[in-house]
Amino acid sequence: MIIKLTVMLKRLTLFLLIACCVACDKNQQKSAGCTAQICTDIFVSINIHFTDNTGKLINVQNFSAVDQRTHLALQAKYTIIVPMPVANTKDYLVADDSMLSQLSTDGDDILITATNPATNQTKTVTLKISGGCNCHVTKISGPDTVAFD
């Protein structure tokens, strides 16, 4: 009886070990040239918003986010779900996890340009955003808000 119990415990332990190993593989990032790492299932986005000269949030025209390394506009895979501007807000999508492959692991300078429709003033700012082999896009530097004069 003790021998059967010992054998069953060994089999159960082996089964649990295999199950744990398979489960750990589920959230590992697997991209060409990237080392495997454990990533969360959180979907990260980086937004920016704009204010007028009184500090009131505004919608802008001609919004663009251009990667200065590649000279290409960042393109979200899920623009139907998260359009620019972000639905029902005055936030504008700069980058999200669907854009990881468009960005370098160490970070790219992203030139943000927008025009205030009331004054036709155009502002530009630069955000440094990393992606690449990282689990999520990350803003390294740059403002959250752009204020028009």
C-alpha positions as CSV (number, residue, x, y, z in Angstrom):
1,M,0.0,0.0,0.0
2,I,2.8,2.4,0.9
3,I,4.6,1.5,-2.3
4,K,1.5,2.3,-4.4
5,L,1.1,5.6,-2.6
6,T,4.7,6.5,-3.3
7,V,4.4,5.6,-7.0
8,M,1.2,7.7,-7.3
9,L,2.9,10.7,-5.6
10,K,5.9,10.4,-7.9
11,R,3.6,10.3,-10.9
12,L,1.5,13.3,-9.6
13,T,4.7,15.3,-9.0
14,L,6.0,14.5,-12.5
15,F,2.6,15.5,-14.0
16,L,2.6,18.8,-12.1
17,L,6.1,19.6,-13.1
18,I,5.3,19.0,-16.8
19,A,2.2,21.1,-16.5
20,C,4.1,24.0,-14.9
21,C,6.8,23.9,-17.6
22,V,4.1,24.0,-20.3
23,A,2.3,26.9,-18.6
24,C,5.4,29.0,-18.2
25,D,6.0,28.8,-22.0
26,K,2.6,30.3,-22.7
27,N,3.5,33.9,-22.0
28,Q,7.1,33.9,-23.3
29,Q,7.8,36.4,-26.0
30,K,9.1,34.6,-29.2
31,S,10.4,37.0,-31.8
32,A,13.2,36.3,-34.3
33,G,16.5,37.4,-32.7
34,C,15.0,37.9,-29.3
35,T,15.7,35.9,-26.2
36,A,12.7,34.2,-24.6
37,Q,11.3,36.0,-21.6
38,I,8.2,35.9,-19.5
39,C,5.7,38.6,-20.4
40,T,2.4,39.7,-18.9
41,D,-0.8,39.6,-20.9
42,I,-1.3,43.3,-20.3
43,F,-1.7,45.3,-23.6
44,V,0.2,48.6,-23.2
45,S,-0.4,51.8,-25.1
46,I,1.3,55.2,-25.0
47,N,-0.9,58.2,-25.6
48,I,-0.4,61.9,-25.7
49,H,-2.9,64.8,-25.4
50,F,-3.0,68.4,-26.3
51,T,-4.2,71.6,-24.5
52,D,-5.0,75.1,-25.7
53,N,-3.5,78.2,-24.1
54,T,-6.0,78.0,-21.2
55,G,-5.0,74.4,-20.4
56,K,-8.2,72.9,-21.8
57,L,-7.9,69.6,-23.6
58,I,-8.5,69.9,-27.4
59,N,-8.7,67.7,-30.4
60,V,-6.0,68.4,-33.0
61,Q,-5.6,68.1,-36.8
62,N,-2.9,66.6,-38.8
63,F,-1.7,64.4,-35.9
64,S,1.3,62.2,-36.9
65,A,3.9,60.0,-35.1
66,V,7.0,59.4,-37.2
67,D,9.9,57.2,-36.1
68,Q,13.1,59.2,-36.8
69,R,15.2,56.0,-37.1
70,T,13.1,54.5,-40.0
71,H,11.3,57.8,-41.1
72,L,8.0,55.8,-41.2
73,A,4.8,56.7,-39.5
74,L,3.9,54.3,-36.7
75,Q,1.0,52.1,-37.7
76,A,-1.2,50.3,-35.1
77,K,-2.5,46.9,-36.1
78,Y,-5.7,47.5,-34.2
79,T,-6.8,50.9,-35.5
80,I,-10.5,49.8,-35.5
81,I,-10.3,49.1,-31.8
82,V,-8.0,52.0,-30.9
83,P,-8.3,54.7,-33.5
84,M,-6.4,58.0,-33.5
85,P,-7.7,59.9,-31.5
86,V,-8.5,57.3,-29.0
87,A,-12.3,56.8,-28.9
88,N,-14.3,59.1,-26.6
89,T,-11.2,60.9,-25.3
90,K,-8.8,63.6,-26.3
91,D,-5.9,61.3,-26.2
92,Y,-3.9,60.4,-29.3
93,L,-2.3,57.0,-29.7
94,V,1.5,57.2,-30.2
95,A,2.4,53.5,-29.8
96,D,1.0,50.3,-28.5
97,D,2.1,46.7,-28.1
98,S,1.0,45.9,-31.7
99,M,3.9,48.1,-32.8
100,L,6.7,46.3,-31.0
101,S,8.4,45.2,-34.2
102,Q,8.4,48.7,-35.6
103,L,10.5,50.0,-32.7
104,S,14.0,49.2,-31.5
105,T,14.7,47.5,-28.2
106,D,16.9,50.5,-27.0
107,G,14.3,53.1,-28.1
108,D,13.5,55.3,-31.0
109,D,12.9,59.0,-31.2
110,I,9.3,59.5,-32.3
111,L,8.5,62.9,-33.7
112,I,4.9,64.0,-32.8
113,T,3.3,66.7,-34.9
114,A,-0.2,68.2,-34.5
115,T,-2.0,71.4,-35.4
116,N,-4.4,73.3,-33.2
117,P,-7.5,73.8,-35.5
118,A,-8.5,77.1,-33.7
119,T,-5.2,78.8,-34.2
120,N,-3.5,76.8,-37.0
121,Q,-0.4,76.6,-34.8
122,T,1.6,73.5,-35.3
123,K,3.6,71.9,-32.5
124,T,6.2,69.2,-32.6
125,V,7.7,67.2,-29.7
126,T,9.9,64.1,-29.5
127,L,9.2,61.0,-27.4
128,K,11.7,58.2,-27.0
129,I,9.8,54.9,-27.1
130,S,11.3,51.4,-26.9
131,G,9.8,48.2,-28.3
132,G,11.6,45.5,-30.2
133,C,12.5,42.5,-28.0
134,N,10.9,44.1,-24.9
135,C,7.6,42.6,-23.7
136,H,5.8,46.0,-24.0
137,V,6.3,49.4,-25.5
138,T,7.8,51.8,-23.0
139,K,8.0,55.6,-23.0
140,I,11.6,56.4,-22.0
141,S,11.3,60.2,-22.3
142,G,9.0,62.9,-23.5
143,P,5.9,64.8,-22.4
144,D,2.4,63.4,-21.8
145,T,0.8,66.8,-22.7
146,V,1.6,69.3,-25.5
147,A,0.4,72.8,-24.8
148,F,-0.3,75.2,-27.6
149,D,0.4,78.9,-27.1
